[in-house]
Amino acid sequence: MKLLLKFLNKIKIKISDISRIFVNLGPGKFTSLRISLSIAKAISFTNNISLIGFQSSDLTNKNYKYLIKLDKKKLKNKDLVKPIYSS
């Protein structure tokens, strides 16, 4: 969390300026996903920020337009955050 706050400070953004958090749901290692999702959920919950999950495979060839499509769907947060663990 300290590293994240340092990064936001460096780029001159406050948490209150954030309206959406996009979080990668995997596939990935259990501990890595658990930590990143915990931080994303905590920030989202405590600051009333939308939390939107996506899978690594959704961003083939660095196609970030998929994230914009997800955002426009206005999906419910609870349906979006289901991690996919790999072995």
N, CA, C and O atoms as CSV, one atom per row, in Angstrom:
chain,resi,resn,atom,element,x,y,z
A,1,MET,N,N,0.830,-1.189,0.000
A,1,MET,CA,C,0.000,0.000,0.000
A,1,MET,C,C,0.874,1.252,0.000
A,1,MET,O,O,0.561,2.244,-0.657
A,2,LYS,N,N,1.971,1.188,0.746
A,2,LYS,CA,C,2.870,2.328,0.825
A,2,LYS,C,C,3.442,2.668,-0.559
A,2,LYS,O,O,3.573,3.839,-0.917
A,3,LEU,N,N,3.776,1.636,-1.320
A,3,LEU,CA,C,4.312,1.834,-2.665
A,3,LEU,C,C,3.266,2.462,-3.578
A,3,LEU,O,O,3.581,3.341,-4.380
A,4,LEU,N,N,2.030,2.011,-3.454
A,4,LEU,CA,C,0.948,2.576,-4.256
A,4,LEU,C,C,0.739,4.056,-3.940
A,4,LEU,O,O,0.608,4.875,-4.850
A,5,LEU,N,N,0.707,4.393,-2.669
A,5,LEU,CA,C,0.537,5.796,-2.280
A,5,LEU,C,C,1.705,6.655,-2.755
A,5,LEU,O,O,1.514,7.803,-3.155
A,6,LYS,N,N,2.909,6.098,-2.711
A,6,LYS,CA,C,4.092,6.820,-3.207
A,6,LYS,C,C,3.959,7.079,-4.707
A,6,LYS,O,O,4.270,8.170,-5.185
A,7,PHE,N,N,3.491,6.062,-5.449
A,7,PHE,CA,C,3.294,6.210,-6.888
A,7,PHE,C,C,2.246,7.277,-7.189
A,7,PHE,O,O,2.470,8.142,-8.035
A,8,LEU,N,N,1.103,7.224,-6.503
A,8,LEU,CA,C,0.052,8.220,-6.727
A,8,LEU,C,C,0.543,9.626,-6.408
A,8,LEU,O,O,0.218,10.577,-7.119
A,9,ASN,N,N,1.313,9.757,-5.359
A,9,ASN,CA,C,1.877,11.050,-4.992
A,9,ASN,C,C,2.829,11.554,-6.077
A,9,ASN,O,O,2.842,12.740,-6.406
A,10,LYS,N,N,3.619,10.639,-6.622
A,10,LYS,CA,C,4.595,11.013,-7.668
A,10,LYS,C,C,3.895,11.542,-8.918
A,10,LYS,O,O,4.361,12.497,-9.540
A,11,ILE,N,N,2.770,10.913,-9.284
A,11,ILE,CA,C,2.050,11.363,-10.488
A,11,ILE,C,C,0.959,12.384,-10.164
A,11,ILE,O,O,0.146,12.745,-11.014
A,12,LYS,N,N,0.969,12.840,-8.896
A,12,LYS,CA,C,0.084,13.917,-8.442
A,12,LYS,C,C,-1.406,13.587,-8.584
A,12,LYS,O,O,-2.199,14.391,-9.074
A,13,ILE,N,N,-1.757,12.371,-8.138
A,13,ILE,CA,C,-3.157,11.950,-8.121
A,13,ILE,C,C,-3.503,11.531,-6.704
A,13,ILE,O,O,-2.753,10.806,-6.051
A,14,LYS,N,N,-4.659,12.003,-6.238
A,14,LYS,CA,C,-5.162,11.596,-4.926
A,14,LYS,C,C,-6.136,10.442,-5.119
A,14,LYS,O,O,-6.743,10.308,-6.181
A,15,ILE,N,N,-6.283,9.622,-4.107
A,15,ILE,CA,C,-7.243,8.521,-4.192
A,15,ILE,C,C,-8.640,9.070,-4.453
A,15,ILE,O,O,-9.434,8.432,-5.142
A,16,SER,N,N,-8.944,10.223,-3.920
A,16,SER,CA,C,-10.269,10.830,-4.136
A,16,SER,C,C,-10.495,11.221,-5.601
A,16,SER,O,O,-11.635,11.454,-6.003
A,17,ASP,N,N,-9.426,11.298,-6.405
A,17,ASP,CA,C,-9.549,11.622,-7.831
A,17,ASP,C,C,-9.909,10.398,-8.673
A,17,ASP,O,O,-10.274,10.535,-9.841
A,18,ILE,N,N,-9.809,9.208,-8.090
A,18,ILE,CA,C,-10.013,7.960,-8.826
A,18,ILE,C,C,-11.494,7.587,-8.800
A,18,ILE,O,O,-12.116,7.578,-7.738
A,19,SER,N,N,-12.057,7.277,-9.972
A,19,SER,CA,C,-13.469,6.907,-10.037
A,19,SER,C,C,-13.667,5.420,-10.336
A,19,SER,O,O,-14.743,4.878,-10.082
A,20,ARG,N,N,-12.640,4.757,-10.873
A,20,ARG,CA,C,-12.719,3.344,-11.205
A,20,ARG,C,C,-11.377,2.672,-10.953
A,20,ARG,O,O,-10.316,3.265,-11.147
A,21,ILE,N,N,-11.450,1.426,-10.518
A,21,ILE,CA,C,-10.242,0.609,-10.370
A,21,ILE,C,C,-10.433,-0.632,-11.225
A,21,ILE,O,O,-11.397,-1.376,-11.044
A,22,PHE,N,N,-9.517,-0.853,-12.152
A,22,PHE,CA,C,-9.513,-2.063,-12.961
A,22,PHE,C,C,-8.480,-3.000,-12.366
A,22,PHE,O,O,-7.336,-2.605,-12.141
A,23,VAL,N,N,-8.877,-4.248,-12.109
A,23,VAL,CA,C,-7.969,-5.191,-11.479
A,23,VAL,C,C,-7.917,-6.478,-12.305
A,23,VAL,O,O,-8.942,-7.007,-12.734
A,24,ASN,N,N,-6.691,-6.964,-12.515
A,24,ASN,CA,C,-6.471,-8.195,-13.264
A,24,ASN,C,C,-6.809,-9.381,-12.365
A,24,ASN,O,O,-6.242,-9.521,-11.282
A,25,LEU,N,N,-7.729,-10.235,-12.808
A,25,LEU,CA,C,-8.181,-11.380,-12.027
A,25,LEU,C,C,-7.388,-12.641,-12.308
A,25,LEU,O,O,-7.628,-13.670,-11.678
A,26,GLY,N,N,-6.461,-12.585,-13.227
A,26,GLY,CA,C,-5.628,-13.753,-13.510
A,26,GLY,C,C,-5.814,-14.240,-14.924
A,26,GLY,O,O,-6.359,-13.532,-15.772
A,27,PRO,N,N,-5.366,-15.433,-15.172
A,27,PRO,CA,C,-4.832,-16.386,-14.203
A,27,PRO,C,C,-3.496,-15.915,-13.624
A,27,PRO,O,O,-2.740,-15.168,-14.245
A,28,GLY,N,N,-3.252,-16.386,-12.419
A,28,GLY,CA,C,-2.024,-16.011,-11.743
A,28,GLY,C,C,-1.840,-16.785,-10.459
A,28,GLY,O,O,-2.681,-17.599,-10.078
A,29,LYS,N,N,-0.746,-16.527,-9.809
A,29,LYS,CA,C,-0.412,-17.201,-8.562
A,29,LYS,C,C,-1.334,-16.731,-7.441
A,29,LYS,O,O,-1.713,-15.561,-7.381
A,30,PHE,N,N,-1.680,-17.644,-6.573
A,30,PHE,CA,C,-2.632,-17.395,-5.497
A,30,PHE,C,C,-2.259,-16.167,-4.665
A,30,PHE,O,O,-3.082,-15.269,-4.486
A,31,THR,N,N,-1.039,-16.121,-4.164
A,31,THR,CA,C,-0.643,-15.031,-3.265
A,31,THR,C,C,-0.647,-13.693,-3.981
A,31,THR,O,O,-1.103,-12.698,-3.417
A,32,SER,N,N,-0.155,-13.646,-5.199
A,32,SER,CA,C,-0.118,-12.383,-5.959
A,32,SER,C,C,-1.518,-11.846,-6.197
A,32,SER,O,O,-1.779,-10.660,-5.996
A,33,LEU,N,N,-2.416,-12.722,-6.625
A,33,LEU,CA,C,-3.792,-12.278,-6.875
A,33,LEU,C,C,-4.482,-11.876,-5.581
A,33,LEU,O,O,-5.211,-10.885,-5.538
A,34,ARG,N,N,-4.253,-12.639,-4.539
A,34,ARG,CA,C,-4.888,-12.339,-3.258
A,34,ARG,C,C,-4.477,-10.964,-2.743
A,34,ARG,O,O,-5.316,-10.206,-2.256
A,35,ILE,N,N,-3.198,-10.644,-2.847
A,35,ILE,CA,C,-2.704,-9.348,-2.371
A,35,ILE,C,C,-3.266,-8.209,-3.216
A,35,ILE,O,O,-3.781,-7.229,-2.678
A,36,SER,N,N,-3.165,-8.339,-4.542
A,36,SER,CA,C,-3.625,-7.246,-5.404
A,36,SER,C,C,-5.135,-7.046,-5.285
A,36,SER,O,O,-5.608,-5.909,-5.264
A,37,LEU,N,N,-5.895,-8.142,-5.206
A,37,LEU,CA,C,-7.344,-8.010,-5.063
A,37,LEU,C,C,-7.720,-7.426,-3.710
A,37,LEU,O,O,-8.660,-6.637,-3.616
A,38,SER,N,N,-7.008,-7.799,-2.677
A,38,SER,CA,C,-7.292,-7.260,-1.340
A,38,SER,C,C,-7.093,-5.755,-1.299
A,38,SER,O,O,-7.912,-5.025,-0.740
A,39,ILE,N,N,-6.000,-5.296,-1.894
A,39,ILE,CA,C,-5.729,-3.860,-1.922
A,39,ILE,C,C,-6.780,-3.137,-2.764
A,39,ILE,O,O,-7.303,-2.100,-2.355
A,40,ALA,N,N,-7.088,-3.690,-3.947
A,40,ALA,CA,C,-8.079,-3.062,-4.823
A,40,ALA,C,C,-9.452,-3.007,-4.147
A,40,ALA,O,O,-10.134,-1.985,-4.208
A,41,LYS,N,N,-9.855,-4.107,-3.505
A,41,LYS,CA,C,-11.152,-4.133,-2.829
A,41,LYS,C,C,-11.192,-3.152,-1.657
A,41,LYS,O,O,-12.197,-2.473,-1.445
A,42,ALA,N,N,-10.110,-3.080,-0.909
A,42,ALA,CA,C,-10.067,-2.173,0.238
A,42,ALA,C,C,-10.187,-0.723,-0.201
A,42,ALA,O,O,-10.956,0.044,0.379
A,43,ILE,N,N,-9.438,-0.351,-1.215
A,43,ILE,CA,C,-9.504,1.020,-1.722
A,43,ILE,C,C,-10.890,1.299,-2.287
A,43,ILE,O,O,-11.464,2.360,-2.042
A,44,SER,N,N,-11.420,0.356,-3.037
A,44,SER,CA,C,-12.743,0.504,-3.632
A,44,SER,C,C,-13.818,0.672,-2.563
A,44,SER,O,O,-14.644,1.581,-2.645
A,45,PHE,N,N,-13.806,-0.193,-1.571
A,45,PHE,CA,C,-14.830,-0.179,-0.531
A,45,PHE,C,C,-14.756,1.078,0.332
A,45,PHE,O,O,-15.775,1.719,0.588
A,46,THR,N,N,-13.565,1.426,0.773
A,46,THR,CA,C,-13.435,2.556,1.696
A,46,THR,C,C,-13.637,3.909,1.024
A,46,THR,O,O,-13.936,4.893,1.701
A,47,ASN,N,N,-13.480,3.972,-0.284
A,47,ASN,CA,C,-13.606,5.245,-0.992
A,47,ASN,C,C,-14.780,5.278,-1.968
A,47,ASN,O,O,-14.925,6.227,-2.738
A,48,ASN,N,N,-15.619,4.236,-1.932
A,48,ASN,CA,C,-16.782,4.138,-2.816
A,48,ASN,C,C,-16.390,4.312,-4.289
A,48,ASN,O,O,-16.965,5.130,-5.008
A,49,ILE,N,N,-15.402,3.528,-4.716
A,49,ILE,CA,C,-14.894,3.565,-6.087
A,49,ILE,C,C,-15.317,2.277,-6.786
A,49,ILE,O,O,-15.241,1.201,-6.193
A,50,SER,N,N,-15.759,2.371,-8.037
A,50,SER,CA,C,-16.131,1.182,-8.803
A,50,SER,C,C,-14.929,0.277,-8.988
A,50,SER,O,O,-13.825,0.745,-9.265
A,51,LEU,N,N,-15.149,-1.027,-8.833
A,51,LEU,CA,C,-14.101,-2.025,-9.007
A,51,LEU,C,C,-14.489,-2.918,-10.170
A,51,LEU,O,O,-15.547,-3.548,-10.151
A,52,ILE,N,N,-13.632,-2.976,-11.185
A,52,ILE,CA,C,-13.931,-3.725,-12.399
A,52,ILE,C,C,-12.817,-4.732,-12.639
A,52,ILE,O,O,-11.645,-4.365,-12.726
A,53,GLY,N,N,-13.189,-6.003,-12.746
A,53,GLY,CA,C,-12.202,-7.055,-12.954
A,53,GLY,C,C,-12.130,-7.492,-14.405
A,53,GLY,O,O,-13.118,-7.433,-15.137
A,54,PHE,N,N,-10.946,-7.930,-14.811
A,54,PHE,CA,C,-10.750,-8.462,-16.153
A,54,PHE,C,C,-9.715,-9.584,-16.073
A,54,PHE,O,O,-8.980,-9.691,-15.092
A,55,GLN,N,N,-9.665,-10.409,-17.101
A,55,GLN,CA,C,-8.695,-11.493,-17.167
A,55,GLN,C,C,-7.553,-11.094,-18.092
A,55,GLN,O,O,-7.733,-10.296,-19.012
A,56,SER,N,N,-6.391,-11.651,-17.838
A,56,SER,CA,C,-5.217,-11.352,-18.666
A,56,SER,C,C,-5.498,-11.619,-20.140
A,56,SER,O,O,-5.075,-10.857,-21.010
A,57,SER,N,N,-6.208,-12.695,-20.411
A,57,SER,CA,C,-6.491,-13.070,-21.802
A,57,SER,C,C,-7.398,-12.063,-22.509
A,57,SER,O,O,-7.458,-12.041,-23.738
A,58,ASP,N,N,-8.095,-11.238,-21.750
A,58,ASP,CA,C,-8.956,-10.211,-22.346
A,58,ASP,C,C,-8.153,-9.101,-23.020
A,58,ASP,O,O,-8.688,-8.362,-23.847
A,59,LEU,N,N,-6.891,-8.983,-22.675
A,59,LEU,CA,C,-6.060,-7.898,-23.208
A,59,LEU,C,C,-5.032,-8.423,-24.202
A,59,LEU,O,O,-3.845,-8.115,-24.092
A,60,THR,N,N,-5.478,-9.205,-25.160
A,60,THR,CA,C,-4.559,-9.718,-26.165
A,60,THR,C,C,-3.983,-8.561,-26.969
A,60,THR,O,O,-4.694,-7.623,-27.331
A,61,ASN,N,N,-2.715,-8.639,-27.236
A,61,ASN,CA,C,-1.998,-7.594,-27.982
A,61,ASN,C,C,-2.162,-6.215,-27.356
A,61,ASN,O,O,-2.214,-5.204,-28.056
A,62,LYS,N,N,-2.243,-6.189,-26.039
A,62,LYS,CA,C,-2.380,-4.932,-25.287
A,62,LYS,C,C,-3.588,-4.119,-25.750
A,62,LYS,O,O,-3.518,-2.894,-25.855
A,63,ASN,N,N,-4.691,-4.808,-26.023
A,63,ASN,CA,C,-5.916,-4.155,-26.475
A,63,ASN,C,C,-6.693,-3.635,-25.268
A,63,ASN,O,O,-7.567,-4.326,-24.744
A,64,TYR,N,N,-6.379,-2.438,-24.837
A,64,TYR,CA,C,-6.999,-1.857,-23.653
A,64,TYR,C,C,-8.412,-1.344,-23.922
A,64,TYR,O,O,-9.106,-0.929,-22.994
A,65,LYS,N,N,-8.836,-1.369,-25.168
A,65,LYS,CA,C,-10.198,-0.938,-25.489
A,65,LYS,C,C,-11.224,-1.850,-24.812
A,65,LYS,O,O,-12.359,-1.441,-24.566
A,66,TYR,N,N,-10.817,-3.087,-24.513
A,66,TYR,CA,C,-11.716,-4.012,-23.827
A,66,TYR,C,C,-12.111,-3.469,-22.452
A,66,TYR,O,O,-13.246,-3.653,-22.012
A,67,LEU,N,N,-11.180,-2.805,-21.780
A,67,LEU,CA,C,-11.473,-2.231,-20.471
A,67,LEU,C,C,-12.534,-1.142,-20.585
A,67,LEU,O,O,-13.380,-1.001,-19.701
A,68,ILE,N,N,-12.491,-0.381,-21.662
A,68,ILE,CA,C,-13.491,0.662,-21.884
A,68,ILE,C,C,-14.865,0.025,-22.090
A,68,ILE,O,O,-15.871,0.536,-21.597
A,69,LYS,N,N,-14.905,-1.104,-22.827
A,69,LYS,CA,C,-16.169,-1.811,-23.024
A,69,LYS,C,C,-16.718,-2.304,-21.690
A,69,LYS,O,O,-17.915,-2.189,-21.426
A,70,LEU,N,N,-15.846,-2.853,-20.851
A,70,LEU,CA,C,-16.279,-3.313,-19.528
A,70,LEU,C,C,-16.856,-2.170,-18.710
A,70,LEU,O,O,-17.879,-2.322,-18.043
A,71,ASP,N,N,-16.200,-1.043,-18.767
A,71,ASP,CA,C,-16.636,0.128,-18.007
A,71,ASP,C,C,-18.019,0.582,-18.471
A,71,ASP,O,O,-18.855,0.956,-17.649
A,72,LYS,N,N,-18.259,0.553,-19.760
A,72,LYS,CA,C,-19.531,1.021,-20.305
A,72,LYS,C,C,-20.689,0.080,-19.993
A,72,LYS,O,O,-21.846,0.498,-20.034
A,73,LYS,N,N,-20.399,-1.186,-19.681
A,73,LYS,CA,C,-21.457,-2.147,-19.384
A,73,LYS,C,C,-22.112,-1.891,-18.031
A,73,LYS,O,O,-23.210,-2.383,-17.768
A,74,LYS,N,N,-21.445,-1.122,-17.172
A,74,LYS,CA,C,-21.980,-0.801,-15.838
A,74,LYS,C,C,-22.353,-2.075,-15.067
A,74,LYS,O,O,-23.430,-2.162,-14.478
A,75,LEU,N,N,-21.456,-3.046,-15.082
A,75,LEU,CA,C,-21.696,-4.294,-14.371
A,75,LEU,C,C,-21.593,-4.088,-12.871
A,75,LEU,O,O,-20.953,-3.142,-12.411
A,76,LYS,N,N,-22.211,-4.955,-12.123
A,76,LYS,CA,C,-22.151,-4.876,-10.669
A,76,LYS,C,C,-20.789,-5.341,-10.189
A,76,LYS,O,O,-20.252,-6.329,-10.689
A,77,ASN,N,N,-20.234,-4.631,-9.222
A,77,ASN,CA,C,-18.907,-4.963,-8.708
A,77,ASN,C,C,-18.809,-6.397,-8.202
A,77,ASN,O,O,-17.800,-7.062,-8.436
A,78,LYS,N,N,-19.832,-6.881,-7.518
A,78,LYS,CA,C,-19.753,-8.205,-6.919
A,78,LYS,C,C,-19.629,-9.303,-7.975
A,78,LYS,O,O,-19.098,-10.376,-7.691
A,79,ASP,N,N,-20.108,-9.045,-9.177
A,79,ASP,CA,C,-20.041,-10.045,-10.243
A,79,ASP,C,C,-18.717,-10.013,-10.995
A,79,ASP,O,O,-18.449,-10.890,-11.815
A,80,LEU,N,N,-17.894,-9.020,-10.727
A,80,LEU,CA,C,-16.692,-8.832,-11.530
A,80,LEU,C,C,-15.423,-9.365,-10.891
A,80,LEU,O,O,-14.429,-9.548,-11.594
A,81,VAL,N,N,-15.410,-9.616,-9.622
A,81,VAL,CA,C,-14.158,-9.931,-8.949
A,81,VAL,C,C,-14.163,-11.384,-8.497
A,81,VAL,O,O,-14.493,-11.701,-7.354
A,82,LYS,N,N,-13.788,-12.258,-9.429
A,82,LYS,CA,C,-13.674,-13.687,-9.166
A,82,LYS,C,C,-12.302,-14.128,-9.682
A,82,LYS,O,O,-12.141,-14.359,-10.881
A,83,PRO,N,N,-11.328,-14.245,-8.804
A,83,PRO,CA,C,-9.975,-14.551,-9.243
A,83,PRO,C,C,-9.855,-15.925,-9.912
A,83,PRO,O,O,-10.612,-16.846,-9.607
A,84,ILE,N,N,-8.899,-16.041,-10.822
A,84,ILE,CA,C,-8.609,-17.286,-11.522
A,84,ILE,C,C,-7.190,-17.680,-11.166
A,84,ILE,O,O,-6.228,-17.081,-11.649
A,85,TYR,N,N,-7.066,-18.677,-10.331
A,85,TYR,CA,C,-5.745,-19.090,-9.850
A,85,TYR,C,C,-5.133,-20.116,-10.795
A,85,TYR,O,O,-5.826,-20.982,-11.328
A,86,SER,N,N,-3.830,-20.005,-10.993
A,86,SER,CA,C,-3.099,-21.014,-11.751
A,86,SER,C,C,-2.233,-21.797,-10.780
A,86,SER,O,O,-2.031,-21.389,-9.636
A,87,SER,N,N,-1.734,-22.910,-11.247
A,87,SER,CA,C,-0.927,-23.744,-10.347
A,87,SER,C,C,0.527,-23.336,-10.354
A,87,SER,O,O,1.340,-23.937,-9.652
